[in-house]
Amino acid sequence: MTIVPSNSTQRLLSFHNLETLTVMHCWNMKSLFPVSTATGLLQLKQLKMISCGLEEIVAKEEVDETPRFLFPQLTFLMLANLPELKCFYLGLHTTEWPMLEFLGVFHCEKIKIFASEFPRDQNTDQDSQPSFDLSGKAMPSLESLYLDVSHVRLMCHNHIPFEGFCQLKELFLAKLDDESIQFFYGFLKRLFKLETLALMHSSFNELFPNEIDATKEDSQVDPFLPNLSYLKLLSCNYLTHLWASSTSFTNLTTLEVEDCYGLVNIFTCSTVKSLVQLTKMTIRECKLLREIIASEFDQAEEEIVFCRLKTLELHCLASLTRFCSANYAFKFPCFDQVIVSECPKLKIFTQGSLSTPKLNRVRPTQEMNGEYVWKEDLNSTIEQMFIDMVFTTNLFIFATTFAINISLHVFTTIKLDMIV
């Protein structure tokens, strides 16, 4: 099944003005359209194929010469959950996507999406021709790339040239392991324009090791991800810390860490000092996390200033006891929103001195319309929240126990009455 059948009737159909095409949950469909239709989609801007039985995007047919597929207006292309998809077109062809900005490929394990130095001659194995060429010529505008581990490994094994990625601003990768992350390090070093990085559902042990800083004594070494402003980690459960103390992200403004069960802390004292632009930090559902900033024994009386941090959210952190347990002095001159919810062991915010001149309330729930609490300062507020939580918990236990005892008493009385 195809949208346009490869026979004489397709010549009567025209899609020259089509701008958006979305195909979802079409498991009997094996291809989208024939060559003659695909070569006429000159106005297409968005193409999404999700959860389908597609084996190829353009149906194979007899043609007089090698097809050239040009999509001059296409900016967004997503391929997701296409388990049978093997190729764009089964046969020699060329593709050009001069305006493509977003490419997302998830759960499409059979497709080969990248080309390196791929010969375009008649001796080429048609089944091995990749579907997309990221050598730098076919997709010169690519800014956002979403991939899972199977395609990262393919990039590694085929020695994909990095020139095609030099414009990347957003990179989302899923299911990385220790093997693929090694290639990933070298890849990241060349992404000087990258602003957003998200790593999801991965099993690597270390994110940014010391090696990534190469020869640390060489002042000519290029900075690592100099424009990175947004970093998200989701379900990276083997990670115990984020990055080595020698790595610095001076332009990072937003950090989100969620469902990373192996983390015991987020930063060291020396690491956090480099985050001079950080404005928002969100930490959720990391059940082993004990503190946000780890204590360093050789840095007593340390002062740590979060110059621009405005928003902090701590949610569902079962083991969190403090923001930092060391006797450091903390200053948050821009703090104006703090959300602390479901952190049952958090008794106090910091052990040392604390300055939050703009903060006058804390929200104890993720609900946007939730009530705020405040008592004198942040430490006192967190302490009062802990006391209130303990009281509420004990009251609930007492009420539950009392209700059970009453029920048992009533049940026993009824049974005795029945016996009598």
C-alpha positions as CSV (number, residue, x, y, z in Angstrom):
1,M,0.0,0.0,0.0
2,T,1.2,3.6,-0.8
3,I,-0.5,7.0,-0.7
4,V,0.0,7.3,-4.4
5,P,0.1,4.0,-6.4
6,S,2.8,3.4,-8.9
7,N,0.7,3.2,-12.0
8,S,-1.0,5.4,-14.6
9,T,-3.5,6.9,-12.1
10,Q,-0.7,8.6,-10.1
11,R,-0.1,10.9,-13.1
12,L,-3.5,12.5,-12.6
13,L,-2.6,13.4,-9.0
14,S,-0.5,16.4,-8.1
15,F,1.0,17.5,-4.7
16,H,3.0,20.5,-5.9
17,N,1.4,22.7,-3.2
18,L,1.6,20.3,-0.3
19,E,3.4,21.9,2.6
20,T,2.8,19.4,5.5
21,L,2.5,15.7,5.5
22,T,2.0,13.5,8.6
23,V,1.6,9.8,8.5
24,M,0.8,7.9,11.7
25,H,-0.3,4.4,12.7
26,C,-0.5,3.1,9.1
27,W,1.0,-0.4,9.6
28,N,-0.1,-1.8,6.2
29,M,1.6,1.0,4.3
30,K,4.9,-0.1,2.7
31,S,5.9,3.1,0.9
32,L,4.6,6.7,0.6
33,F,4.7,7.5,-3.1
34,P,6.5,6.7,-6.3
35,V,9.5,8.5,-7.8
36,S,7.5,10.9,-10.0
37,T,5.5,12.2,-7.0
38,A,8.5,12.5,-4.7
39,T,10.4,14.6,-7.1
40,G,7.5,17.1,-7.4
41,L,7.2,17.9,-3.6
42,L,8.9,21.3,-4.1
43,Q,6.7,23.1,-1.5
44,L,6.9,20.5,1.3
45,K,8.0,22.0,4.6
46,Q,7.2,19.4,7.2
47,L,7.3,15.6,6.9
48,K,6.5,13.3,9.9
49,M,6.2,9.5,9.7
50,I,5.4,7.9,13.1
51,S,4.5,4.3,14.0
52,C,4.0,2.8,10.5
53,G,5.0,-0.3,8.6
54,L,6.9,1.6,6.0
55,E,9.8,-0.3,4.3
56,E,10.8,2.6,2.0
57,I,9.7,6.2,1.7
58,V,9.8,6.3,-2.1
59,A,8.7,3.1,-3.9
60,K,11.2,1.4,-6.2
61,E,10.4,1.6,-9.9
62,E,12.1,1.4,-13.2
63,V,13.5,4.8,-14.2
64,D,15.7,6.0,-17.1
65,E,18.3,7.7,-14.9
66,T,19.4,8.0,-11.3
67,P,16.6,9.9,-9.4
68,R,17.4,13.2,-7.8
69,F,15.2,14.0,-4.8
70,L,15.3,17.7,-4.0
71,F,13.3,19.1,-1.1
72,P,14.1,22.9,-1.4
73,Q,11.5,24.0,1.3
74,L,11.6,21.1,3.8
75,T,12.7,22.3,7.3
76,F,11.4,19.5,9.5
77,L,11.8,15.7,9.1
78,M,10.9,13.2,11.8
79,L,11.0,9.4,11.5
80,A,9.8,7.6,14.7
81,N,9.0,4.0,15.5
82,L,9.3,2.7,11.9
83,P,10.7,-0.8,12.7
84,E,10.7,-2.0,9.0
85,L,12.0,1.1,7.3
86,K,15.2,0.2,5.5
87,C,15.8,3.1,3.1
88,F,14.6,6.3,1.6
89,Y,14.6,4.7,-1.9
90,L,15.8,1.2,-2.8
91,G,18.2,2.1,-5.7
92,L,20.9,4.6,-6.7
93,H,19.7,8.1,-6.0
94,T,20.8,11.5,-4.6
95,T,19.0,13.5,-2.0
96,E,19.3,17.2,-1.2
97,W,17.7,19.0,1.8
98,P,19.1,22.5,1.6
99,M,16.7,24.1,4.1
100,L,16.4,21.1,6.5
101,E,16.9,22.4,10.1
102,F,15.4,19.5,12.2
103,L,16.1,15.8,11.7
104,G,14.8,13.3,14.2
105,V,15.2,9.5,13.9
106,F,14.0,7.2,16.7
107,H,13.4,3.5,16.8
108,C,14.2,3.0,13.2
109,E,16.9,0.3,13.6
110,K,17.0,-1.0,10.1
111,I,17.6,2.3,8.2
112,K,21.0,3.6,7.3
113,I,20.8,7.3,7.6
114,F,24.4,8.6,7.2
115,A,26.9,8.6,4.3
116,S,30.6,9.3,4.6
117,E,32.7,9.0,1.4
118,F,30.1,7.0,-0.5
119,P,30.8,6.3,-4.2
120,R,27.9,7.1,-6.6
121,D,28.6,4.6,-9.3
122,Q,27.0,1.5,-10.8
123,N,29.0,-0.9,-8.7
124,T,27.5,0.5,-5.5
125,D,25.6,-2.0,-3.4
126,Q,22.1,-0.5,-3.6
127,D,21.0,-2.0,-0.3
128,S,23.9,-0.3,1.5
129,Q,23.3,3.2,0.3
130,P,22.5,5.4,3.2
131,S,19.3,7.5,3.2
132,F,20.8,10.8,4.2
133,D,24.1,12.4,3.4
134,L,25.5,14.6,6.2
135,S,28.8,15.3,4.4
136,G,28.0,19.0,4.6
137,K,26.6,19.5,1.1
138,A,23.2,17.8,1.3
139,M,22.0,19.4,4.6
140,P,23.9,22.7,5.1
141,S,21.2,24.2,7.3
142,L,20.9,21.4,9.9
143,E,20.6,22.8,13.4
144,S,18.7,20.2,15.4
145,L,19.5,16.5,15.5
146,Y,17.6,13.8,17.4
147,L,19.1,10.2,17.4
148,D,19.3,7.0,19.4
149,V,22.3,4.8,20.0
150,S,22.1,2.6,16.8
151,H,22.7,5.6,14.6
152,V,25.5,7.0,16.9
153,R,27.3,3.7,16.5
154,L,26.8,3.8,12.8
155,M,28.4,7.3,12.7
156,C,31.3,5.9,14.7
157,H,31.9,2.8,12.6
158,N,31.6,4.6,9.2
159,H,33.9,7.5,10.3
160,I,31.4,10.1,9.4
161,P,33.1,13.5,8.7
162,F,32.2,16.1,11.2
163,E,31.9,19.0,8.7
164,G,28.2,18.3,8.2
165,F,27.4,19.0,11.9
166,C,29.2,22.3,12.3
167,Q,25.9,24.3,12.3
168,L,24.3,22.1,15.0
169,K,22.6,24.0,17.8
170,E,20.5,21.3,19.4
171,L,21.5,17.7,19.9
172,F,19.2,15.1,21.6
173,L,20.7,11.5,22.0
174,A,19.1,8.4,23.5
175,K,20.3,5.0,24.8
176,L,24.0,5.8,24.8
177,D,26.3,3.3,26.5
178,D,30.0,3.3,27.4
179,E,31.0,2.2,23.9
180,S,29.1,4.9,22.0
181,I,29.9,7.6,24.5
182,Q,33.6,7.3,23.7
183,F,32.9,8.3,20.1
184,F,30.5,10.9,21.4
185,Y,33.3,12.7,23.2
186,G,35.2,13.4,20.0
187,F,32.0,14.4,18.3
188,L,31.2,17.0,20.9
189,K,34.6,18.6,20.7
190,R,33.7,19.9,17.2
191,L,30.3,21.3,18.0
192,F,31.3,24.9,18.7
193,K,27.8,26.3,18.0
194,L,25.9,23.7,20.1
195,E,23.5,25.4,22.6
196,T,21.2,22.6,23.7
197,L,22.3,19.1,24.7
198,A,19.9,16.4,26.0
199,L,20.9,12.8,26.9
200,M,18.1,10.4,27.7
201,H,17.7,6.7,28.8
202,S,21.4,6.0,28.7
203,S,23.7,3.7,30.6
204,F,27.1,5.3,30.5
205,N,29.1,5.8,33.7
206,E,30.7,9.1,33.1
207,L,29.5,12.1,31.0
208,F,32.5,14.4,30.6
209,P,35.7,12.8,31.8
210,N,39.0,14.5,32.4
211,E,40.3,13.3,29.0
212,I,37.9,15.6,27.3
213,D,40.0,18.6,28.3
214,A,42.9,17.0,26.4
215,T,46.2,18.7,27.2
216,K,45.1,20.9,30.1
217,E,48.4,22.7,30.1
218,D,48.1,23.7,26.5
219,S,46.5,27.2,26.4
220,Q,45.7,26.8,22.7
221,V,43.2,23.9,23.2
222,D,39.8,24.9,21.9
223,P,37.1,25.4,24.6
224,F,34.7,22.5,25.1
225,L,31.1,23.3,24.1
226,P,31.7,27.1,24.5
227,N,28.1,28.1,23.7
228,L,26.2,25.4,25.6
229,S,23.3,27.0,27.4
230,Y,20.9,24.2,28.1
231,L,21.8,20.7,29.5
232,K,19.3,18.0,30.2
233,L,19.9,14.5,31.6
234,L,16.9,12.1,31.8
235,S,17.1,8.5,33.1
236,C,20.9,8.1,33.0
237,N,20.9,5.7,35.9
238,Y,24.6,4.7,36.0
239,L,25.9,8.2,36.3
240,T,27.3,9.1,39.7
241,H,28.4,12.6,39.0
242,L,27.9,15.0,36.1
243,W,31.4,16.0,35.0
244,A,35.0,16.4,36.1
245,S,36.0,19.5,38.0
246,S,38.3,20.6,35.2
247,T,35.3,20.9,32.8
248,S,33.7,24.3,32.7
249,F,30.5,25.6,31.1
250,T,30.6,29.3,31.5
251,N,27.5,29.9,29.3
252,L,25.2,27.3,30.8
253,T,22.0,28.9,31.8
254,T,19.6,26.0,32.4
255,L,20.3,22.6,33.9
256,E,17.7,19.8,34.2
257,V,18.4,16.5,35.8
258,E,15.6,13.9,36.1
259,D,15.3,10.3,37.0
260,C,19.1,9.7,37.4
261,Y,19.1,7.1,40.2
262,G,22.8,6.8,40.5
263,L,23.7,10.4,41.2
264,V,24.8,11.1,44.8
265,N,25.6,14.8,44.1
266,I,25.4,17.2,41.2
267,F,28.5,19.4,41.5
268,T,31.7,19.8,43.4
269,C,32.7,23.2,44.9
270,S,35.2,23.9,42.1
271,T,32.8,22.9,39.3
272,V,30.0,25.1,40.4
273,K,32.1,28.2,40.4
274,S,32.4,28.1,36.7
275,L,28.6,28.2,36.2
276,V,28.5,32.0,36.2
277,Q,25.5,32.3,33.9
278,L,23.3,29.6,35.5
279,T,19.8,31.0,36.0
280,K,17.6,27.9,36.4
281,M,18.3,24.5,38.0
282,T,15.8,21.7,38.2
283,I,16.5,18.4,39.9
284,R,13.8,15.7,40.0
285,E,13.4,12.1,41.1
286,C,17.0,11.2,41.8
287,K,16.5,8.8,44.7
288,L,20.1,8.4,45.8
289,L,21.0,12.1,45.7
290,R,22.2,13.3,49.1
291,E,23.3,16.8,48.3
292,I,23.5,19.2,45.4
293,I,27.1,20.3,46.0
294,A,29.5,17.7,47.3
295,S,31.7,18.6,50.3
296,E,35.5,18.9,49.6
297,F,37.6,18.5,52.7
298,D,40.4,20.8,51.6
299,Q,38.2,23.8,51.0
300,A,36.9,24.9,54.4
301,E,35.5,28.4,54.8
302,E,34.7,28.5,51.0
303,E,32.4,31.1,49.6
304,I,30.2,30.1,46.7
305,V,28.2,32.7,44.8
306,F,25.4,31.8,42.3
307,C,25.5,35.2,40.6
308,R,22.5,34.7,38.3
309,L,20.5,31.7,39.6
310,K,16.9,32.8,39.9
311,T,15.0,29.5,40.0
312,L,15.7,26.3,41.9
313,E,13.4,23.3,41.8
314,L,14.0,20.2,44.0
315,H,11.3,17.5,43.6
316,C,11.0,13.9,44.8
317,L,14.5,13.5,46.1
318,A,14.1,10.8,48.7
319,S,17.7,10.9,50.1
320,L,18.4,14.7,49.9
321,T,19.5,16.0,53.3
322,R,21.0,19.4,52.4
323,F,21.8,21.6,49.4
324,C,25.4,21.3,50.8
325,S,26.5,19.7,54.0
326,A,29.9,21.5,54.2
327,N,30.3,24.7,56.1
328,Y,30.4,26.9,53.0
329,A,29.0,30.4,52.7
330,F,26.4,30.6,50.0
331,K,25.1,33.7,48.3
332,F,22.1,33.8,45.9
333,P,21.7,37.5,45.0
334,C,19.0,36.8,42.3
335,F,17.0,34.0,44.0
336,D,13.3,34.7,43.6
337,Q,11.7,31.3,43.1
338,V,12.4,28.1,45.1
339,I,10.3,25.0,44.8
340,V,10.9,22.2,47.3
341,S,8.5,19.2,47.2
342,E,8.6,15.6,48.3
343,C,12.1,15.8,49.9
344,P,11.3,13.9,53.2
345,K,14.9,14.1,54.6
346,L,15.6,17.7,53.8
347,K,15.8,19.3,57.3
348,I,17.8,22.5,56.4
349,F,19.0,24.1,53.2
350,T,22.7,24.7,54.0
351,Q,25.0,24.2,57.0
352,G,27.0,27.4,56.5
353,S,25.9,31.0,56.2
354,L,23.3,31.8,53.6
355,S,22.3,35.0,51.8
356,T,19.1,35.3,49.6
357,P,18.2,39.0,49.7
358,K,15.3,38.7,47.1
359,L,13.7,35.5,48.3
360,N,10.6,35.8,50.4
361,R,8.7,32.6,49.8
362,V,9.1,28.9,49.0
363,R,6.6,26.8,47.1
364,P,6.2,23.3,48.7
365,T,4.4,21.8,45.6
366,Q,4.9,21.5,41.8
367,E,1.4,23.0,41.3
368,M,1.6,26.4,39.7
369,N,-1.2,27.7,41.8
370,G,0.0,26.2,45.0
371,E,0.4,28.1,48.2
372,Y,3.7,29.5,49.3
373,V,5.3,29.3,52.7
374,W,7.9,31.5,54.5
375,K,9.5,31.9,57.9
376,E,12.2,34.5,58.4
377,D,14.8,33.0,55.9
378,L,15.4,30.0,53.6
379,N,17.0,27.8,56.3
380,S,14.2,28.5,58.8
381,T,11.5,27.9,56.1
382,I,13.0,24.5,55.1
383,E,13.2,23.5,58.7
384,Q,9.6,24.5,59.3
385,M,8.5,22.6,56.2
386,F,10.3,19.5,57.6
387,I,8.6,19.9,61.0
388,D,5.2,20.3,59.3
389,M,5.8,17.3,57.2
390,V,6.7,15.1,60.2
391,F,3.6,16.4,62.1
392,T,1.4,15.7,59.1
393,T,2.9,12.2,58.7
394,N,2.5,11.3,62.3
395,L,-1.0,12.7,62.4
396,F,-1.9,10.5,59.4
397,I,-0.4,7.5,61.0
398,F,-2.2,8.1,64.2
399,A,-5.5,8.7,62.3
400,T,-5.1,5.6,60.2
401,T,-4.2,3.4,63.3
402,F,-7.1,4.8,65.2
403,A,-9.5,4.1,62.3
404,I,-8.2,0.6,62.0
405,N,-8.6,0.0,65.8
406,I,-12.2,1.4,65.7
407,S,-13.0,-0.9,62.8
408,L,-11.6,-3.9,64.5
409,H,-13.5,-3.0,67.7
410,V,-16.8,-2.6,65.8
411,F,-16.2,-5.8,63.8
412,T,-15.4,-7.8,67.1
413,T,-18.5,-6.4,68.7
414,I,-20.7,-7.4,65.8
415,K,-19.2,-10.9,65.7
416,L,-19.8,-11.3,69.5
417,D,-23.4,-10.1,69.1
418,M,-24.0,-12.6,66.3
419,I,-22.6,-15.4,68.5
420,V,-24.8,-14.5,71.4
